[in-house]
Amino acid sequence: MEKNLDINQVKGWRSNGSTQSLPEVHGTINVPKTGSSWKRMAAFVGPGLMVAVGYMDPGNWATDIAGGAKFGYTLLSVILISNLFAMLLQHLSLKLGIATGRDLAQACRDAYSKPVSIMLWILAEIAIAACDLAEVIGAAVALNLLFHIPLTYGILITSIDVIFILFLQNKGFRLIEVIVGGLILLILLCFGYEIIVSQPDIVAVSKGLVPSTQIVSNPEMLYIAIGILGATVMPHNLYLHSSIVQTRKIEDTQAAKRSAIKYATIDSTASLFIAFFINAAILIMAAATFHFTGNKEVADITDAYHLLDPILGVKLAGLFFAVALLAAGQNSTLTGTLAGQIVMEGFLNIQLKPWLRRLITRLLAIVPALIVAILYGEQGTSDLLVLSQVILSLQLSFAVVPLVMFTSDKLKMGEFVNPAYVKYTAWAVTVIIIALNSYLLFDTIF
């Protein structure tokens, strides 16, 4: 008989009276104890897709388009490396949630002093607001492209999703996962079409997956590369993943948790591979369509939409591009809602009604986006989109460092502690992220 792991008695954690993460859906999805591995695997499919949403949200589009249009396929290697970083960090995140029963926000609250926890909470809220800003602008731009709705009205329309999300939360967590998966499939099909009609050079694409020294030696290329990294590895996803894996009803034994970590990692890695394909497809499309036709200065989502059909000589490329953008924006609102709830409840142990939490988050994003759209129009919202990705990039370190520390601490993780090779790889990734973000901060200020 295996000894159960009582998380309130594990040395190294403080008990702060935290409730379960996302208590309304915690442990609501059954995991079969018998049957084939495929049947058990199916029970864990979902959280990875929800996390993958953050890696293909509208904030990624501007950096991918700019990188492809200006430098061809060269920065494909950056997208690949960023996704490998993401796969490792999301594995650590889900492992923390399953092994300890704590999400990352709760773990920080238990491990650090109140002033440190409050600081980390504020930084996490800023990151979520920046992410929500990208969702609002992306959805508004898509509505403008598809239906010619002015940006200001499009930004206001996005606030309606509060009602939609509240409806979904009352119908069960599986429904949210199915809708997210469906929208990802739609995005995947849209960009599958874009790749076919743009007819990229497969050999050149393959070479682009190999890192080039030019990325470091060319300051402009390095700047976009850091932007891609910041737009790819999302800090709020680390909080999100450590919580939503706990929606599965797992026995409180070492064997059950070990099995859950294995299946959740497969779900996460496969989902992030889909995200890699979509991000790579955006850059490949931009390179094949703009870079190699002399339109190297295209860096704006709207410009890309208007140029796709004329350059490629087809009628549906622009339409599918805008549909995928709208799907990406709507998908991101779902996961952003949950991340906001997780962060506030985890750090402060305060449970707000979902509608109030979502309303606060929406207002933080809508107000600045609306002001900029009114004063500066389309160009201003594009600049705001880039700024949101810089903010996310700078905040990333404050989520990654605690995550690596906790999962590398045997007192906190027990037998699920990171093995040496994972520990040192994770710290190397952390150092790279901090170094690149420090460079970005210095370059932005000076």
Secondary structure, DSSP 8 states (H G I E B T S, - for coil): ------TTTSTT--------SSTTTTT-EE--SSS-HHHHHHHH-SHHHHHHHTTSSHHHHHHHHHHHHHHTTTTHHHHHHHHHHHHHHHHHHHHHHHHHS--HHHHHHHHS-HHHHHHHHHHHHHHHHHHHHHHHHHHHHHHHHHH---HHHHHHHGGGHHHHHHHHHTT-HHHHHHHHHHHHHHHHHHHHHHHHHH---HHHHHHHTS--THHHH-HHHHHHHHHHHHHHS-HHHHHHHHHHGGGEE--SSHHHHHHHHHHHHHHHHHHHHHHHHHHHHHHHHHHHHTGGGT-TT---HHHHHHHHHHHHT-SSHHHHHHHHHHHHHHHHHHHHHHHHHHHHHHHH-----HHHHHHHHHHHHHHHHHHHHHHHHHHHHHHHHHHHHHHHHHHHHHHHHHHHHHHT-HHHHGGGS--HHHHHHHHHHHHHHHHHHHHHHHHHH-
